[in-house]
Amino acid sequence: MTPTFQAVCRYGGRPLSLVEALADAGIGECALWLHGRNQVFLEMVQRYGRHRLGGAGWKVEACTDLDQALEGSDVVIQQIRFGGLAGRGEDEAINHQLGLPADETLGAGALHRILRSGEAIRSLGSRIASQAPKSWVLNLTNPLSGTTRLLQQGGVNRCLGVCELPRETADALAGLLGSPAGFNWDYAGLNHRGFITNLQVDGEDALPMVLSRLQGAAVTGINRSDINALRVIPTRYFKLYSAPAATKDLGRAEFLEQLREQIMSELVEYPDSLPLSLGTRKTPWYPLGVIPLLRSILGERPERHVVNLRSPDGVVEEGFAWISRKGISPCPRPQLPRPAQRWWQSFRRHEEAVAAAVDQPTHRAIRIALELDPLVPGSCVSEALTLVTRSTHRSPEPSMRSV
């Protein structure tokens, strides 16, 4: 049977980047269904997909009907941005007003995002479970821990939150060490905030070598002093906590909106060519996250990947798991050194509070989530509460039937 992949996507550049990653990966003969709301753009992406993948035996289809696209899918690549880029702009504006990085993944803006779109994400999970109950769902929508949890609440059984940061960090470390053959590592994290630990080369502790080679430099934005203090290597988001600073960054929503229009314009003019403007935005989550997982899902031999999975108590954690077509086998979470463990516990308390606020979005629950967010200064909590609750009860979509 030919595996069927379904890409649920609304932003112009992402389905094209996915097609490119699939073409470069050389994955056998499969079927790809593209879903979105813009029929004209879908047809352009479908044409490009057939051009790039047809020679490898792929079947590429596109439709605006979500249930039709989902039906019988083996793998669903979920990357809907509920509320669109306008919604992302609102989320980023909240962080900006509080002097926080304008990010859709962390901070008060991320809490606003998950609160305003929570019901829609649960509903999407229910539709996936109904139309493709045996499918794997590779979720890329931020904030990653919250959306992965909500999709599972909706009924998705095999849902993996996909983030490239752990692999990206490990690759940078391997490069720093000269890409040794005996390079190994472990990982523990929560929603983009994680730590590479047990770093080894040929069974020997490689952390001293990393520290000696860094000197005054940094790896993925993390400096030597932070690594030395933690005794692990954090992902790049940790610098937001170790050296917080006011920011004038207004976010990326406007840039992405302009990029989408430019991509569509180029695709209309040259329908069989990859739009040059697509190169202005890197999408490492496909080659570093999605493609390796697809290979394992199609294979019999389990392989180890960093994924976001819901733990028994309901909080989504990021760590290694063995993945194959037979299923998912989570690896035990590694023990972190005490300095990093304190940070991990802080991040987890925050995730627990966010989950509680999403399930019962009272002012008290939302305040607690903000108070436990290490990125939100205590002096900003009251203002953040006002901003977050101002519009979170407004549905991000007219109706789930319109996706």
PLY file of the C-alpha trace (Angstrom):
ply
format ascii 1.0
element vertex 403
property float x
property float y
property float z
element edge 402
property int vertex1
property int vertex2
end_header
0.00 0.00 0.00
1.24 3.49 -0.88
1.62 5.63 2.27
-0.49 8.79 2.24
0.79 12.01 3.78
-1.55 14.88 4.46
-0.15 18.37 4.98
-2.52 20.71 6.84
-1.05 24.12 6.17
-2.20 27.68 5.56
0.89 29.80 5.20
2.14 30.19 1.64
5.79 29.19 1.95
5.56 26.17 4.21
3.97 23.63 1.81
6.57 24.54 -0.81
9.39 24.02 1.70
7.85 20.68 2.65
7.70 19.60 -0.99
11.36 20.52 -1.38
12.34 18.54 1.72
10.40 15.50 0.52
12.01 15.72 -2.91
15.50 15.96 -1.42
14.83 13.07 0.98
14.21 10.53 -1.77
11.42 8.77 0.14
9.87 6.04 -2.13
6.50 6.32 -3.83
3.90 8.04 -1.66
0.79 10.17 -1.94
0.70 13.76 -0.67
-2.55 15.59 0.00
-2.25 19.34 0.52
-4.96 21.12 2.45
-5.59 24.84 2.85
-8.22 27.52 2.41
-6.88 29.31 -0.68
-7.89 27.23 -3.70
-5.78 29.23 -6.14
-2.61 28.89 -4.10
-3.30 25.22 -3.40
-3.49 24.52 -7.12
-0.18 26.31 -7.67
1.50 24.30 -4.91
-0.06 21.11 -6.27
1.39 21.83 -9.71
4.80 22.52 -8.23
4.57 19.39 -6.08
3.79 17.24 -9.09
6.70 18.82 -10.94
9.16 18.08 -8.11
7.81 14.74 -6.84
6.11 13.21 -9.88
9.34 11.80 -11.27
9.82 9.81 -8.05
6.37 8.25 -8.40
4.54 10.51 -5.97
0.86 11.36 -6.32
0.14 14.96 -5.28
-3.43 16.17 -4.67
-4.93 19.26 -3.06
-8.31 20.24 -1.65
-9.98 22.76 0.65
-12.16 20.11 2.32
-10.36 19.00 5.47
-12.29 15.76 5.99
-11.65 14.71 2.40
-7.94 15.35 2.76
-7.72 13.56 6.11
-9.63 10.43 5.20
-7.38 7.39 5.34
-4.14 9.36 5.80
-1.22 7.47 7.27
0.63 10.62 8.37
-0.76 14.10 9.03
1.74 16.96 9.06
-0.14 19.54 11.14
0.99 23.15 10.92
-2.16 25.28 10.97
-1.61 28.71 12.49
-5.07 29.36 13.93
-5.95 33.01 13.57
-3.49 33.37 10.70
-0.69 35.88 10.62
-3.01 38.53 12.03
-3.38 36.35 15.13
0.36 35.89 15.33
0.73 39.66 15.16
-1.58 40.04 18.17
0.40 37.47 20.15
3.72 39.10 19.33
2.33 42.55 20.20
1.51 41.37 23.73
5.10 40.30 24.37
6.40 43.49 22.77
4.21 45.67 24.98
5.63 43.90 28.03
9.22 44.34 26.84
9.57 40.62 26.10
10.86 38.99 22.89
8.08 39.06 20.28
7.78 35.29 20.06
4.83 32.97 19.46
6.32 30.15 21.53
7.15 31.67 24.92
5.94 34.37 27.26
2.55 36.02 27.69
2.01 36.10 23.91
2.31 32.32 23.72
-0.20 31.94 26.57
-2.57 34.23 24.70
-2.08 32.15 21.57
-2.89 28.81 23.16
-5.89 30.20 25.07
-7.49 31.80 22.02
-7.00 28.73 19.80
-7.37 25.89 22.30
-10.88 24.82 21.40
-10.14 24.93 17.68
-7.08 22.70 18.16
-9.06 20.17 20.23
-11.70 20.14 17.48
-9.02 19.55 14.87
-7.76 16.61 16.92
-11.28 15.18 16.98
-11.59 15.46 13.21
-8.24 13.79 12.65
-9.22 10.99 15.04
-12.51 10.57 13.19
-11.21 10.63 9.61
-7.78 9.02 10.11
-7.85 7.17 13.46
-4.67 5.19 12.77
-2.64 8.13 11.48
0.56 9.55 12.88
0.31 13.28 13.52
3.50 15.32 13.28
2.61 18.60 14.95
4.61 21.75 14.21
2.23 24.42 15.55
3.46 26.59 18.42
3.41 26.73 21.37
4.41 23.16 20.70
3.75 21.55 24.08
0.27 23.07 24.38
-0.90 22.24 20.86
0.45 18.67 21.07
-1.45 18.17 24.31
-4.69 19.56 22.87
-4.51 17.39 19.75
-4.19 14.35 22.00
-7.10 15.57 24.11
-9.09 15.66 20.88
-8.44 11.96 20.35
-5.19 11.68 18.37
-3.33 8.62 19.64
0.03 8.92 17.89
0.87 12.61 18.10
4.48 13.78 18.01
5.44 17.41 18.59
8.33 18.15 16.23
11.09 20.68 16.97
14.44 20.96 15.25
16.26 22.78 18.08
17.69 19.73 19.92
19.08 18.23 16.69
20.27 21.64 15.50
22.14 22.15 18.79
23.64 18.67 18.72
24.79 19.14 15.12
26.49 22.41 16.08
28.28 20.65 18.95
29.35 17.81 16.69
30.79 20.36 14.27
32.62 22.10 17.10
34.18 18.77 18.09
35.14 17.85 14.54
32.13 15.57 13.82
33.55 12.51 15.63
32.09 9.10 14.80
31.52 8.22 18.47
29.40 11.29 19.22
26.41 10.65 21.53
24.07 12.77 23.62
20.85 12.77 25.63
18.19 15.40 26.08
15.48 16.70 28.42
13.24 19.65 27.66
9.86 21.36 27.65
8.52 23.46 24.77
11.75 24.65 23.07
13.48 24.96 26.45
15.81 22.03 26.86
19.25 20.72 27.71
21.68 18.41 25.94
23.30 16.26 28.58
25.53 13.18 28.80
27.52 14.49 25.84
30.10 11.87 24.94
32.72 11.03 22.34
33.74 7.37 22.27
32.20 6.90 25.71
34.13 9.76 27.30
32.63 12.96 28.74
32.92 15.56 25.97
31.81 18.62 27.96
35.39 19.64 28.93
36.35 19.52 25.25
33.38 21.75 24.35
34.35 24.28 27.01
37.99 24.33 25.94
37.10 24.88 22.29
34.54 27.60 22.94
36.73 30.02 24.88
35.11 33.42 24.17
32.79 32.10 21.46
29.24 30.74 21.64
27.42 27.71 20.23
23.89 28.33 18.88
23.91 31.59 20.83
24.82 30.06 24.20
28.07 31.25 25.73
30.75 29.32 27.58
29.86 30.72 31.01
26.26 29.45 30.84
27.40 25.99 29.75
30.00 25.88 32.50
27.45 26.90 35.13
24.78 24.45 33.99
27.15 21.56 33.17
24.91 20.87 30.15
24.29 22.63 26.83
20.92 24.41 26.58
19.07 25.20 23.37
19.31 28.78 22.13
16.12 29.96 23.86
17.90 29.71 27.19
19.69 32.99 26.54
16.32 34.71 27.01
16.46 33.57 30.64
20.16 33.80 31.40
20.52 37.34 30.03
17.06 38.93 29.82
16.97 42.29 28.10
14.35 44.72 26.87
13.67 44.33 23.17
12.42 46.56 20.39
11.65 43.58 18.18
8.12 43.90 16.79
7.97 40.26 15.64
7.79 38.51 12.30
4.09 38.53 11.41
4.35 41.50 9.03
7.49 40.10 7.41
5.82 36.71 6.89
2.72 38.35 5.39
4.85 40.22 2.87
6.86 37.08 2.15
3.69 35.10 1.45
2.53 37.64 -1.10
5.94 37.66 -2.76
6.07 33.85 -2.91
2.62 33.67 -4.51
3.57 36.33 -7.04
6.73 34.46 -8.05
4.91 31.14 -8.24
2.29 32.62 -10.58
5.02 33.90 -12.90
7.22 30.78 -12.76
4.97 27.87 -11.70
7.59 25.13 -12.07
10.38 26.97 -10.25
11.01 27.33 -6.53
10.34 30.99 -5.62
13.63 32.74 -4.93
12.09 34.66 -2.02
11.51 31.38 -0.18
15.23 31.39 0.55
14.84 34.39 2.86
13.24 32.13 5.47
14.96 28.97 6.65
12.78 25.97 7.52
15.13 23.50 9.28
12.24 21.71 10.99
11.61 19.76 7.78
15.07 18.23 7.11
16.02 17.99 10.80
12.64 17.00 12.27
9.93 15.87 9.87
11.97 13.90 7.31
13.88 11.72 9.84
10.58 10.90 11.57
8.92 9.97 8.28
11.74 7.56 7.54
11.25 5.87 10.92
7.47 5.76 10.62
7.83 3.98 7.28
10.48 1.61 8.62
10.49 -1.55 10.70
13.67 -0.80 12.63
13.14 1.58 15.58
15.24 4.74 15.57
15.75 7.27 18.34
14.37 10.79 17.90
13.73 13.79 20.13
9.97 14.39 20.14
7.34 16.09 22.28
5.09 13.52 23.99
2.39 13.76 26.60
3.57 12.30 29.90
1.26 10.19 32.14
0.28 13.26 34.19
-0.73 15.19 31.06
2.23 17.56 30.64
4.02 17.36 27.30
7.75 16.81 27.71
10.49 16.80 25.08
12.92 13.91 25.01
14.11 10.83 23.18
11.78 8.05 22.04
12.20 5.02 19.81
10.00 5.38 16.74
9.04 2.87 14.04
5.87 1.96 12.17
5.08 -0.34 15.11
4.74 2.54 17.54
6.40 4.82 20.08
8.59 3.79 22.99
9.63 6.76 25.17
13.12 6.68 26.68
13.62 7.44 30.39
14.29 11.11 31.03
17.99 11.60 31.86
19.03 13.01 35.21
20.26 16.57 34.81
22.97 18.20 36.94
21.45 20.20 39.80
21.79 23.69 38.20
20.01 22.57 35.02
17.50 20.49 36.98
16.33 23.58 38.83
15.62 25.30 35.51
13.86 22.20 34.15
11.63 22.02 37.21
10.78 25.71 36.82
9.85 25.18 33.17
7.72 22.17 34.07
5.80 24.01 36.80
5.07 26.66 34.21
3.84 24.04 31.69
1.59 22.50 34.35
0.08 25.91 35.08
-0.47 26.65 31.37
-2.23 23.31 30.93
-4.49 24.07 33.90
-5.29 27.53 32.51
-6.18 26.12 29.08
-8.48 23.49 30.61
-10.17 26.03 32.91
-9.34 29.57 31.72
-10.27 31.49 34.84
-8.51 34.74 35.73
-6.89 33.00 38.70
-5.54 30.12 36.58
-4.22 32.49 33.92
-2.55 34.66 36.56
-0.83 31.61 38.08
0.45 30.61 34.63
1.90 34.09 34.17
3.39 34.16 37.66
5.15 30.84 37.02
6.48 31.88 33.61
10.23 32.52 34.10
10.15 34.90 31.14
7.52 37.23 32.61
8.85 39.62 35.31
6.72 39.73 38.45
6.20 43.46 37.94
4.49 42.74 34.59
2.06 40.02 35.69
-0.97 42.29 36.25
-0.50 44.07 32.92
0.10 40.73 31.18
-3.11 39.33 32.69
-5.10 42.25 31.27
-3.56 41.84 27.82
-3.94 38.07 27.70
-7.56 37.96 28.87
-8.74 40.86 26.73
-9.51 38.72 23.68
-8.82 35.08 24.49
-12.47 34.12 24.50
-12.86 35.30 20.90
-12.83 32.35 18.47
-9.85 32.50 16.08
-11.94 31.13 13.20
-15.55 31.75 12.12
-16.11 27.98 12.23
-14.06 24.82 12.19
-16.08 23.86 9.10
-14.24 26.58 7.21
-10.71 25.21 7.65
0 1
1 2
2 3
3 4
4 5
5 6
6 7
7 8
8 9
9 10
10 11
11 12
12 13
13 14
14 15
15 16
16 17
17 18
18 19
19 20
20 21
21 22
22 23
23 24
24 25
25 26
26 27
27 28
28 29
29 30
30 31
31 32
32 33
33 34
34 35
35 36
36 37
37 38
38 39
39 40
40 41
41 42
42 43
43 44
44 45
45 46
46 47
47 48
48 49
49 50
50 51
51 52
52 53
53 54
54 55
55 56
56 57
57 58
58 59
59 60
60 61
61 62
62 63
63 64
64 65
65 66
66 67
67 68
68 69
69 70
70 71
71 72
72 73
73 74
74 75
75 76
76 77
77 78
78 79
79 80
80 81
81 82
82 83
83 84
84 85
85 86
86 87
87 88
88 89
89 90
90 91
91 92
92 93
93 94
94 95
95 96
96 97
97 98
98 99
99 100
100 101
101 102
102 103
103 104
104 105
105 106
106 107
107 108
108 109
109 110
110 111
111 112
112 113
113 114
114 115
115 116
116 117
117 118
118 119
119 120
120 121
121 122
122 123
123 124
124 125
125 126
126 127
127 128
128 129
129 130
130 131
131 132
132 133
133 134
134 135
135 136
136 137
137 138
138 139
139 140
140 141
141 142
142 143
143 144
144 145
145 146
146 147
147 148
148 149
149 150
150 151
151 152
152 153
153 154
154 155
155 156
156 157
157 158
158 159
159 160
160 161
161 162
162 163
163 164
164 165
165 166
166 167
167 168
168 169
169 170
170 171
171 172
172 173
173 174
174 175
175 176
176 177
177 178
178 179
179 180
180 181
181 182
182 183
183 184
184 185
185 186
186 187
187 188
188 189
189 190
190 191
191 192
192 193
193 194
194 195
195 196
196 197
197 198
198 199
199 200
200 201
201 202
202 203
203 204
204 205
205 206
206 207
207 208
208 209
209 210
210 211
211 212
212 213
213 214
214 215
215 216
216 217
217 218
218 219
219 220
220 221
221 222
222 223
223 224
224 225
225 226
226 227
227 228
228 229
229 230
230 231
231 232
232 233
233 234
234 235
235 236
236 237
237 238
238 239
239 240
240 241
241 242
242 243
243 244
244 245
245 246
246 247
247 248
248 249
249 250
250 251
251 252
252 253
253 254
254 255
255 256
256 257
257 258
258 259
259 260
260 261
261 262
262 263
263 264
264 265
265 266
266 267
267 268
268 269
269 270
270 271
271 272
272 273
273 274
274 275
275 276
276 277
277 278
278 279
279 280
280 281
281 282
282 283
283 284
284 285
285 286
286 287
287 288
288 289
289 290
290 291
291 292
292 293
293 294
294 295
295 296
296 297
297 298
298 299
299 300
300 301
301 302
302 303
303 304
304 305
305 306
306 307
307 308
308 309
309 310
310 311
311 312
312 313
313 314
314 315
315 316
316 317
317 318
318 319
319 320
320 321
321 322
322 323
323 324
324 325
325 326
326 327
327 328
328 329
329 330
330 331
331 332
332 333
333 334
334 335
335 336
336 337
337 338
338 339
339 340
340 341
341 342
342 343
343 344
344 345
345 346
346 347
347 348
348 349
349 350
350 351
351 352
352 353
353 354
354 355
355 356
356 357
357 358
358 359
359 360
360 361
361 362
362 363
363 364
364 365
365 366
366 367
367 368
368 369
369 370
370 371
371 372
372 373
373 374
374 375
375 376
376 377
377 378
378 379
379 380
380 381
381 382
382 383
383 384
384 385
385 386
386 387
387 388
388 389
389 390
390 391
391 392
392 393
393 394
394 395
395 396
396 397
397 398
398 399
399 400
400 401
401 402
